[in-house]
Structure formats: structure tokens, C-alpha cells
């Protein structure tokens, strides 16, 4: 069964750090580009970051560039998002999602989401 | 990169057809046939229902169809059913360094 499972969410103070993980199963993780997408409470979807299958190509949304770092460990079938200098506006459910083909620019498999709350 | 513009809400009766618009710019929707649509039920993760403007993933009902004209993409749901009540988001490729931009989202209500 193709599946993505996020973990690592929680409550953190402004300025703090958190690392999200996304465990992939049921498919050859190393073949796929991956992304993080977030959704603030009651708001819409916002693309956060994207990493190529080998980890050599990485992009970030302007809102997180310089504070967040995406990475992956293909040997562990895992995707990560290191979030530093967190702000209240980073409060959201964070989803990891699979890109079915590099030229497709869509997301075919989503995790259930990890909740990040930034509050003092 | 600004979010794509969608109507906040659209409603229809069972059996009717509704259309949700998604307006971007010549830098995103207008330049690429790389628009996807997602359905999200409350408390659930989004699910892709269309990609590359008109293509449906396996298992998605053919009641969902897509189109594009200029800088605007559209999602049509025909034969509206109670289970279609959800939030819908469009997404477009937007260029090399900011590859994705989502729409503002549309809440579909089945009357």
C-alpha cells in the first residue's frame, strides 16, 4: 500500500526549531520527487518546498527560504523538513506529498499531515 | 508569486453541474498546461482529481472534468452528489524557482 506518514509536529515557541519527518512505503521512494505543502488553520494550501529524487535540486517558497531546509534519506525512505526561526504564521498542518513525474508538477499521494503550532 | 484566484464558494443541487474557475496570470496558467485540481474533505488530506488540465487519475469519477482558456482554468463537476461537498483547490506550475502556486480554494456546497 502506497503511503506517506508524517511525524514530528508539536508546539514550539516563536524563534524555536522543529524537524518534521515523512516515512514513505509501498513504492520506490528514491525514484520520486517530493514536496512539503502546508495549510494554516482555516486557510488554503501553500506549497513550501520541493526536492528532486536524488536531492540535488531543491526549491523553497519565499515565505520559508533561509529558515526551512528540506532533505531526504533514500536509504531510509524518508523526507525531512528542518524548520528554524519559527514564527506564528508558520502554524499549520504540514503535508508531505509525492510528485508522480518530474514534469508533471502535481501531487498524487499525500500524507495525513503533521500539526505545527508556534505560540508562546 | 500570488495565489491563484478562485471563488470562495459555489453551490448546486444534486444532479446539477457546477463550474469552479481558477484565474492566474500569463506566468503560470497562461503559459503551461500544468494545472491540477485537489478535493479536500474536512479534516482530511487533499486528493488529486485532475492533472495536466484535463487528465483524471485512475479511480476518479468522470463527473470531474477540466478545461483552460487563457489565464483561467476551470473544474466542472457534473451530476453533483452529496459526497462532492468539499473544498477544491487548483494548482499550477509557476516557473523555475517557484514551481507551484495554489488557488485560494472554493467550498462546494450541495444544497
Interface residues (C-beta under 8 A of the other chain):
Chain A: X35 X37 X44 X45 X46 X47 X50 X59 X61 X62 X95 X100 X104 X105 X106 X107 X108 X110 X111 X112 X113
Chain B: X1 X3 X32 X34 X36 X38 X40 X45 X46 X47 X48 X51 X52 X57 X89 X91 X92 X93 X97 X98 X99 X100 X101 X102 X103 X104 X105
